[in-house]
Amino acid sequence: MPVGYERTDIGVIPDDWDLVPLSALMQFQNGANADKSAYGIGIPFINVLEVITKSHLLSKDIPGLVTLSKRAVDSYSIRRGDVVFNRTSETQDEVGLAAVYIDDKPVVFGGFVIRGRPINNRLDIDFAGYGLRGPLIRTQLIALGQGAIRANVGQSDLKQVWFPLPQLPEQRAVAQALSDTDALIESLRQLIIKKRELKRGAMQELLTGETRLPGFIGKWEVKPFAEIVRLRRDRIDPRRPSSQEFCVELEHIESGTGFLSGHTTASNSISLKSVFKKNDVLFGKLRSYLRKFWLATRDGVCPPEIWVFASVACSIIPEFLFQIVTTDQFIEVSSSAYGTHMPRSDWNVIKNYEVHLPPVEEQAAIAEVLSEMDVEITTLEAKVAKTRQLKQGMMQELLTGRTRLT
């Protein structure tokens, strides 16, 4: 046992921390249930999704509205510093997640949420949002919430949860460190949004010829998609012996980014696969996957739910074709689908999509500009992911007391 620490029923914590049940910090109440017709107008109400996705809630984070009587509003009101817990979830990992309300605008809470109202000043408001998501508390709540079909916790469960509680100065220091990390993540996220908007504008101008890159003055052509692109329709049976082809499934393609997050081999499948070649463009044809696209860097196979676009002759280079299929306009045309169970894009519609086609040299220049913008966005997204991992590590250390702030 390290000096300055003690072993407790929930794990090793600093010996100058208090271990207190949540019942000693707050009173609990279940949320309001209203008639179906009451939703859509009225006062903002906190529901499960807000609690799952945010550790600290502002009124602007709460889109739902409900109409309640004045008496009900008073009974189910949320004040600054109140904590809301998720009562039920389809997964163990999300049951009992907590968020603290840090605003002053009036809101209420719904029936799938439990309110914890502080009864003393032992818990810092900003620390509460982080501390109640700490590993020592999450372990307890997940164990309490185990159910046969859905995970559930009630007021009696919450009262049993033990909170490893630093003194207020340390709570505030921990909250500040984690808040600074959240601020960095949010600033990066906003920068990514801005960069995506800039790229969207650049695509609109460069891919239609509204703006020309310096040094290019040649005339553009307008051609139907099927004149410059052909569909590969080759199929293989992965059940044949030694079928080890590089296989890309829909889940391996990151939505909206054009990047591959993984792959498998065709031998892991029992269904027919479509063949693709290096520099083909893969495009998810199911209506719910239209923003899944990838410029193939090698030969392989994919499921028939993915279009395989190959350039015809030398009329369009793969990099330019890839940028074309990522545009909002192309995806909108692709959303014209057939089928009711799993609607998919209709080639008879896509083949008539008009492409503004510059000479090959200008295609390459445009594709390079847009690709560089993609790389910049991807770099920022990787930084966000790394910062989120850093925050998780900080929570693991700071909320268990393994690392102390001075």
LINWO-V599804 format. One record per backbone hydrogen bond with DSSP energy under -1.0 kcal/mol. CO is the residue of the C=O (numbers start at 1). NH is the residue of the N-H. If there is no record, write none. Layout:
# LINWO-V599804
((CO;NH) (CO;NH))
This chain:
# LINWO-V599804
((2;5) (4;15) (6;13) (11;8) (13;6) (14;17) (18;165) (20;163) (21;24) (22;25) (22;26) (25;119) (27;117) (29;115) (32;111) (35;38) (36;39) (38;67) (43;66) (44;108) (46;110) (47;51) (48;52) (49;53) (50;54) (55;100) (57;102) (58;61) (59;62) (64;45) (65;40) (66;43) (69;73) (70;74) (71;75) (72;76) (76;109) (79;82) (82;101) (83;116) (84;99) (85;114) (86;96) (87;153) (89;151) (94;97) (97;86) (99;84) (100;57) (101;81) (107;78) (108;46) (109;32) (110;113) (112;87) (113;31) (114;85) (115;29) (116;83) (117;27) (124;128) (127;131) (128;132) (130;133) (131;134) (134;138) (135;139) (137;141) (138;142) (139;143) (140;144) (141;145) (145;152) (151;89) (154;158) (155;159) (157;160) (158;161) (161;22) (163;20) (165;18) (167;171) (168;172) (169;173) (170;174) (171;175) (172;176) (173;177) (174;178) (175;179) (176;180) (177;181) (178;182) (179;183) (180;184) (181;185) (182;186) (183;187) (184;188) (185;189) (186;190) (187;191) (188;192) (189;193) (190;194) (191;195) (192;196) (193;197) (194;198) (195;199) (196;200) (197;201) (198;202) (199;203) (200;204) (201;205) (202;206) (203;207) (205;210) (205;211) (213;216) (221;357) (223;355) (224;227) (225;228) (225;229) (228;312) (230;310) (234;275) (236;273) (237;240) (242;244) (245;266) (246;301) (247;264) (249;252) (250;253) (252;261) (254;257) (254;258) (259;254) (264;247) (265;268) (266;269) (273;236) (274;302) (276;300) (277;280) (280;296) (281;309) (282;294) (283;307) (285;345) (286;289) (289;292) (291;256) (292;284) (294;282) (296;279) (300;276) (301;248) (302;274) (303;306) (305;285) (307;283) (308;232) (309;281) (310;230) (312;315) (317;321) (318;322) (319;323) (320;324) (321;325) (324;327) (327;331) (328;332) (329;333) (330;334) (331;335) (333;336) (335;337) (336;346) (338;344) (343;287) (344;338) (346;349) (346;350) (347;351) (349;352) (350;353) (351;226) (353;225) (355;223) (357;221) (359;363) (360;364) (361;365) (362;366) (363;367) (364;368) (365;369) (366;370) (367;371) (368;372) (369;373) (370;374) (371;375) (372;376) (373;377) (374;378) (375;379) (376;380) (377;381) (378;382) (379;383) (380;384) (381;385) (382;386) (383;387) (384;388) (385;389) (386;390) (387;391) (388;392) (389;393) (390;394) (391;395) (392;396) (393;397) (394;398) (395;399) (397;402) (397;403))
